[in-house]
Amino acid sequence: MGEKKPADAIIMVHETTLQSWARDAGTFVLFVALIGIGIVANSSAMQWIGAIMAFITTMVRSSGKVERLTVEQARAKLDAIEAASS
């Protein structure tokens, strides 16, 4: 009746330094765009939303909750999750 759902997990298999920098640059551009459009539109709400999103994203990324595994370690972890849910 009450089937237990496995806990959510984020597994980063591989990310090069360039990919990491590109992801961070894209995030920065998003924040600048939100705050910049808020300035141009004279909307303090949009500026605040951009700042709050930047703060939350920075906190989540610095939390270290993402496991960085090799392909073999990720396969073993996924197999263990699959076995536990069966």
Stockholm file with secondary structure:
# STOCKHOLM 1.0

chainA/1-86         MGEKKPADAIIMVHETTLQSWARDAGTFVLFVALIGIGIVANSSAMQWIGAIMAFITTMVRSSGKVERLTVEQARAKLDAIEAASS
#=GR chainA/1-86 SS CCCCCCCCCCEECCCCHHHHHHHHHHHHHHHHHHHHHHHHTTCHHHHHHHHHHHHHHHHHHHTCCSEECCHHHHHHHHHHHHHHHC
#=GC SS_cons        CCCCCCCCCCEECCCCHHHHHHHHHHHHHHHHHHHHHHHHTTCHHHHHHHHHHHHHHHHHHHTCCSEECCHHHHHHHHHHHHHHHC
//
